[in-house]
């Protein structure tokens, strides 16, 4: 497979949010792949903790203005962009007042307001996909990192599979030590049905409230390949991914991770 463009849909990226193993990975992996001559773009939520002035975010008017309907309610989508120096990598931010508090200093909304995480994930994934459509940026690989991105393979396989921007691209899912506690909203599956998914497409989610492992299983089921991106990922999910028979890349040393993952893309 000739890989010219890679789209990263990421839960959090340092330095826009505090450094941790996930946010650092989501910065260093795209940067490392870009250094191999591959064109890269990255997407993340516009968390309230992000200082827009310091990080030089600005709204992209031509991309903003769409409404994302979730549970019969319109949620305006605002697109912002920044350039990550010194690599000049473009980072796009999905923004909305309903899901991302402009004035919080307590942490990321996925942690401080977990009751909305089901809709926050739906909004972020759909906003990212719709923005890529507007950009007409046809990626060879779409790489999803972090549980908030877990619905991306489902949407791409069943709602956007005929769109030119995604028709031929391969979908890769990262496994990370990023589990959330408890379950998502009890009406999560119902909200996905309202978005057009069938019972068959949602079967792996079951009837009980959706927990972390169940959410990640639907990501694996609809992905083309899986990467164990960091040490400490859930052993049950690693076993589930390997049992699927899909291409699987074991965890790589930090110093060679980006090169190994870039090479893995070419095998898909």
C-alpha positions in Angstrom: 0.0 0.0 0.0 1.3 3.4 -1.0 0.8 5.7 2.0 0.8 9.4 1.1 -1.6 10.9 3.7 -2.4 9.9 7.2 -5.3 11.3 9.2 -4.9 11.1 13.0 -8.1 11.4 15.1 -6.8 11.8 18.6 -8.2 12.1 22.1 -5.6 14.6 23.3 -2.4 16.2 22.1 0.5 17.7 24.0 1.3 20.7 24.3 -2.3 21.8 23.9 -3.2 19.7 27.0 -0.9 18.6 29.9 1.6 16.0 29.1 0.8 12.3 29.8 1.5 9.1 28.0 -1.5 9.5 25.7 -1.2 13.2 24.9 2.6 12.7 24.3 2.0 9.7 22.0 -0.6 11.7 20.0 2.0 14.4 19.4 5.1 12.3 18.8 3.5 9.7 16.5 2.1 12.0 13.8 5.3 14.1 14.0 7.5 11.0 13.5 5.4 9.8 10.6 5.4 13.3 9.0 9.2 13.2 9.2 9.2 10.2 6.9 7.7 12.4 4.2 4.1 11.4 4.7 1.5 14.2 4.7 -0.3 14.3 8.1 -3.2 16.1 9.6 -4.5 15.7 13.2 -7.9 16.2 14.9 -8.7 16.6 18.6 -11.5 18.0 20.8 -11.2 21.7 21.7 -11.2 21.1 25.5 -11.9 24.1 27.7 -8.5 23.9 29.3 -6.8 24.9 26.0 -5.5 28.4 26.0 -6.5 29.6 22.5 -4.4 32.8 22.6 -1.2 31.1 23.7 -1.6 28.3 21.3 -2.7 30.5 18.4 -6.0 28.8 17.6 -8.2 30.5 15.1 -11.6 29.6 13.7 -11.9 28.4 10.1 -15.0 30.1 9.0 -15.4 28.1 5.8 -15.5 24.9 7.7 -17.6 26.0 10.7 -21.4 26.4 10.8 -22.7 22.8 10.5 -25.1 21.4 13.0 -24.5 17.9 14.4 -27.8 16.3 15.4 -27.5 14.0 18.4 -30.6 12.7 20.2 -32.8 15.0 18.2 -30.9 18.1 19.3 -28.8 20.4 17.1 -25.2 21.0 18.3 -23.3 23.7 16.3 -19.9 22.6 15.1 -17.1 25.2 15.3 -13.7 24.3 13.6 -10.5 25.8 14.8 -6.9 25.2 13.7 -3.4 25.7 14.9 0.1 24.8 13.7 2.2 22.7 15.9 5.8 24.1 15.8 8.5 23.4 14.8 7.1 20.7 12.5 4.3 23.0 11.1 1.8 20.1 11.6 -1.8 21.3 11.3 -4.0 20.4 14.2 -7.8 20.8 13.9 -10.0 21.3 16.9 -13.7 20.3 17.1 -15.5 22.9 19.3 -19.0 23.2 20.8 -20.2 25.0 23.9 -22.5 22.0 24.9 -19.6 19.6 25.3 -16.5 21.7 25.9 -16.4 24.3 28.6 -14.5 27.5 27.6 -13.5 28.4 31.1 -12.6 25.2 32.9 -9.2 24.8 34.5 -10.0 21.6 36.3 -9.1 19.1 33.6 -10.5 17.6 30.4 -14.3 17.4 30.1 -14.1 13.7 29.5 -13.0 13.4 33.2 -14.8 16.4 34.8 -18.2 15.9 33.1 -18.3 12.1 32.3 -22.1 12.0 32.1 -22.0 13.5 28.6 -19.2 11.3 27.3 -21.4 9.2 25.0 -22.6 12.3 23.1 -19.2 14.0 23.4 -17.7 11.1 21.6 -20.4 11.0 18.9 -20.0 14.8 18.4 -16.3 14.7 18.1 -16.2 11.7 15.7 -18.9 13.0 13.4 -17.5 16.6 13.5 -14.0 15.2 12.5 -15.4 13.1 9.7 -17.6 15.9 8.3 -14.7 18.3 8.4 -12.4 16.0 6.5 -15.2 15.7 3.9 -15.3 19.5 3.5 -11.5 19.6 3.2 -11.6 16.9 0.5 -8.6 15.4 2.0 -8.4 11.7 1.1 -6.3 9.9 3.6 -4.6 6.6 2.9 -4.9 5.7 6.6 -7.2 7.0 9.3 -5.6 6.3 12.7 -7.8 6.5 15.8 -6.1 7.0 19.2 -8.0 7.2 22.5 -11.4 5.8 23.5 -13.2 9.1 22.6 -12.4 8.1 18.9 -13.7 4.6 19.2 -16.8 5.2 17.2 -14.8 6.4 14.2 -14.5 2.9 12.5 -18.2 2.3 13.0 -19.1 5.6 11.3 -16.6 5.2 8.5 -17.6 1.6 7.7 -21.4 2.1 7.8 -22.3 5.8 7.2 -19.4 7.2 5.2 -18.2 4.1 3.3 -19.2 5.5 -0.1 -17.7 8.9 0.5 -14.7 9.6 -1.8 -12.7 10.8 1.2 -12.9 7.5 3.0 -13.8 4.9 0.4 -10.3 3.4 0.0 -8.6 4.4 3.2 -7.6 1.9 5.9 -8.7 2.4 9.5 -6.3 1.7 12.3 -7.2 1.6 16.0 -4.7 2.1 18.9 -4.9 0.2 22.1 -3.8 2.2 25.1 -3.9 2.2 28.9 -6.7 4.8 28.8 -9.8 3.0 30.3 -12.6 5.1 31.8 -14.5 4.0 34.9 -18.1 2.9 34.9 -20.3 3.0 31.9 -21.6 5.5 29.3 -25.1 6.9 29.4 -27.8 4.1 29.5 -29.4 5.5 26.2 -26.1 5.5 24.3 -27.1 2.6 22.0 -30.5 4.1 21.5 -28.9 7.4 20.4 -26.7 5.5 17.9 -29.9 3.8 16.5 -31.4 7.3 16.1 -28.3 8.2 14.1 -29.1 5.4 11.6 -27.2 2.4 12.8 -29.0 -1.0 12.8 -29.2 -3.5 15.6 -26.9 -5.8 13.6 -24.2 -3.1 13.4 -24.5 -2.4 17.1 -24.8 -6.0 18.3 -21.5 -6.1 20.0 -22.6 -3.3 22.3 -25.4 -5.5 23.8 -28.3 -4.3 25.9 -26.4 -3.4 29.1 -24.8 0.0 29.6 -21.6 0.3 27.6 -18.2 0.1 29.4 -14.7 0.7 28.2 -14.0 -2.8 26.9 -17.3 -3.0 25.0 -16.8 0.4 23.4 -13.3 -0.6 22.2 -14.6 -3.9 20.9 -16.8 -2.2 18.4 -13.8 -0.1 17.4 -11.8 -3.3 16.8 -14.6 -5.0 14.9 -14.9 -2.2 12.4 -11.2 -1.4 12.0 -8.9 -2.8 9.3 -5.9 -3.1 11.7 -4.9 -2.7 15.3 -1.8 -1.3 17.0 -0.7 -1.9 20.6 0.5 1.7 20.8 1.7 1.9 24.4 2.6 -0.6 27.2 -0.2 -1.3 29.6 -3.1 -1.7 27.2 -5.9 -4.0 28.4 -4.8 -7.6 27.9 -8.4 -8.7 27.1 -8.6 -6.2 24.3 -5.2 -7.3 23.0 -6.4 -10.9 22.9 -9.7 -9.8 21.3 -7.8 -7.9 18.5 -5.5 -10.8 17.9 -8.3 -13.3 17.8 -10.0 -11.2 15.1 -7.3 -12.1 12.6 -6.8 -8.5 11.6 -3.3 -7.2 11.1 -1.9 -6.4 14.6 1.3 -4.6 15.5 2.8 -5.4 18.9 4.0 -2.6 21.2 7.2 -1.1 19.8 10.1 0.6 21.6 9.5 4.4 22.0 12.6 5.3 19.9 11.4 3.2 16.9 7.6 3.4 17.3 6.8 6.0 14.6 9.0 4.3 12.0 7.5 0.9 12.8 3.9 2.1 12.7 4.6 4.0 9.4 6.0 0.7 7.9 3.0 -1.2 9.3 0.7 1.2 7.3 2.3 0.1 4.1 1.3 -3.6 4.7 -2.4 -2.9 4.9 
